[in-house]
Amino acid sequence: MRTSLRQKATAVCDQKIAQKGDGVGLSFYAFFANRNDDPALLMEAATWWIETHKLDHFEKAVKIRQMMQDGL
């Protein structure tokens, strides 16, 4: 996963955790605006989430943030 997407995902996780606490869940769609203006980037996130790590549709933001920080 490219560095810019990893940084954005980490920031989104931080924001969601700050707003709703450690129990908040999210999907990879949370990393994007409602408008699909970069399909290649969306597919990169989907591939990382679904194919590479076989994550559920919703996962805890703390788990995703840790995965991003660990470089997984």
Sequence and secondary structure as in RCSB ss.txt:
>XXXX:A:sequence
MRTSLRQKATAVCDQKIAQKGDGVGLSFYAFFANRNDDPALLMEAATWWIETHKLDHFEKAVKIRQMMQDGL
>XXXX:A:secstr
  HHHHHHHHHHHHHHHHHH TT EE GGGGS SS   HHHHHHHHIIIIIIS   SSEEHHHHHHHHHTT 
